[in-house]
Amino acid sequence: MSTAKSLFVVDDDEGIRLLLQDYLEQQGFAVLGFADGPSFLEHLRHNPEPQMVILDVMLPELDGFEVVKQVRGFSRVPIIMLTANAEETDRIVGLELGADDYLEKPF
């Protein structure tokens, strides 16, 4: 996958992940999807970075907060976090950990 116009989508909800992938591909992006944090982190560590990552907060195994924290240990790739939780404290935590923006579902 070329990094010229690539995005990664990390969401355990297959419907949302595929919806985002389809929409973004229609807009000309190459999109790679992941259903969990560990597989995403493994791929990001060993492959060229995308232009941006769309990261769900509520993931199995590692939540999005832990994922963004680990990513910031080795990468500055832009990250937009997605959540169904509208709590302001979650937004603040995500941004303090290094996310670049925070969007609520549904969007």
Residue pairs with C-beta under 8 A, 6 or more apart in sequence:
1 30
1 32
1 47
1 48
2 30
3 48
3 49
3 50
3 51
4 30
5 28
5 29
5 30
5 51
6 29
6 30
6 31
6 32
6 48
6 50
6 51
7 24
7 29
7 30
7 31
7 32
7 50
7 51
7 52
7 53
7 54
8 31
8 32
8 33
8 34
8 40
8 43
8 44
8 50
8 52
8 53
8 54
9 17
9 20
9 21
9 24
9 31
9 32
9 33
9 34
9 53
9 54
10 17
10 33
10 34
10 35
10 36
10 37
10 40
10 53
10 54
10 55
10 56
10 59
10 64
10 67
11 17
11 20
11 33
11 35
11 54
11 55
11 56
11 59
11 82
12 35
12 36
12 56
12 58
12 59
12 60
13 56
14 35
16 56
16 82
16 105
17 33
17 35
18 33
20 31
20 33
20 54
21 31
21 33
24 31
25 31
29 51
32 43
32 50
34 40
34 43
35 60
36 59
36 60
36 61
36 62
37 59
37 60
37 61
37 62
37 63
37 64
37 66
37 67
38 61
38 62
40 53
40 55
40 67
41 62
41 67
41 70
41 71
44 53
44 71
44 75
44 77
45 74
49 75
49 77
50 77
51 77
51 78
52 77
52 78
52 79
52 80
53 71
53 77
53 78
53 79
53 80
54 79
54 80
54 82
55 64
55 67
55 68
55 79
55 80
55 81
55 82
55 99
56 64
56 81
56 82
56 83
57 63
57 64
57 65
57 81
57 82
57 83
57 85
57 90
57 94
58 64
58 83
58 84
58 85
59 67
62 70
64 81
64 82
64 83
64 94
65 93
65 94
65 97
68 79
68 81
68 94
68 97
68 98
68 99
69 97
69 98
71 77
71 79
71 98
72 97
72 98
78 100
79 98
79 99
79 100
80 99
80 100
80 101
80 102
80 103
81 94
81 99
81 101
81 102
81 103
82 103
82 104
82 105
82 107
83 90
83 94
83 102
83 103
83 104
83 105
84 104
84 105
85 104
86 104
90 102
91 102
94 102
95 102
